[in-house]
Amino acid sequence: MMLARRFLGTALLAACAGMVQAAPPATPANAPAPAAAMKAPADAPGASDNRIRTQFAPRNEVVISSELAAKISSLPLREGDAFRTGQTLVAFDCSLFQAQLGKARATLDTAKQTLVVQKRLAELNSTGALELQQAQGRVNEGTAEVAYSQATVNRCTIHAPFNGRIAKRQAANYQYVTPGTPLLGLIDTSELELQLIVPSQWLSRLKVGSKFQVQVDELGTQVSARIARLGARIDPVSQTIGVTGVVDGNAAGLLPGMGGWATFAPASTPAPTPAPTPAR
């Protein structure tokens, strides 16, 4: 009886030891994931499907500021309004500057008449060389004053430098402004550019003039584009480079700030090199 109990106990101990050895080790909660799980999917955008994010940007964008200390007499356009090259965007009340211009012209006319008289007296030996030089100097001074006043009056109106739209209006009619005060933010919508940042490895197949397609998020449409410029420097950290593209054809409905996916043609696979023929 005693021997049977000892045999049974030994069998139970052996079974428990086998179960402990067969159990897999527990994985810590903060252990890193397996390499296969951490691997990026092959079809991630920009990795192997030749797609990259892009954004539309205006070619020209500028903030118009005042060059005068004057009151605004006309500021007809508001945010979103379109304008054409040469159109008047801002007009100032320049009655004071125009009066100064008139005074400068009258002074110049008087100086010119005095010079004519001095020249005639010099021909008759009735005046000295000093008086003649002083008369000529007053004419030169008057000419400079007229040019200065005319340049000031020319700044009384601000004309559009390109075709575009008003992005931001920062002043109002009848507001008194000083030189350097921002008035209007302008953007050129006549030709938009596409800004992209692509992997530097793509330089082997991207050239100026290379064509690609852009799926515009906001419109749900697709437009054709081509590369206009390649960046001059590769970012050494991210190994990327900036690329600028332009839209081919009609860009109706496109606005600066819109984004989408740019899709390029896949890289061509080089033909395999034929094996050398063994010598006979």
Sequence and secondary structure as in RCSB ss.txt:
>XXXX:A:sequence
MMLARRFLGTALLAACAGMVQAAPPATPANAPAPAAAMKAPADAPGASDNRIRTQFAPRNEVVISSELAAKISSL
PLREGDAFRTGQTLVAFDCSLFQAQLGKARATLDTAKQTLVVQKRLAELNSTGALELQQAQGRVNEGTAEVAYSQ
ATVNRCTIHAPFNGRIAKRQAANYQYVTPGTPLLGLIDTSELELQLIVPSQWLSRLKVGSKFQVQVDELGTQVSA
RIARLGARIDPVSQTIGVTGVVDGNAAGLLPGMGGWATFAPASTPAPTPAPTPAR
>XXXX:A:secstr
 HHHHHHHHHHHHHHHHHHHHHS     TT    HHHHS  TT TTTTS EEEEEEEES EEEEE  SSEEEEE 
   TT EE TT EEEEE  HHHHHHHHHHHHHHHHHHHHHHHHHHHHHTT S HHHHHHHHHHHHHHHHHHHHHH
HHHHTTEEE SSSEEEEEE   TT EE TT EEEEEE  SSEEEEEEEEGGGGGT  TT EEEEEETTT  EEEE
EEEEEEEEEETTTTEEEEEEEE S  TT  TT EEEEEE                
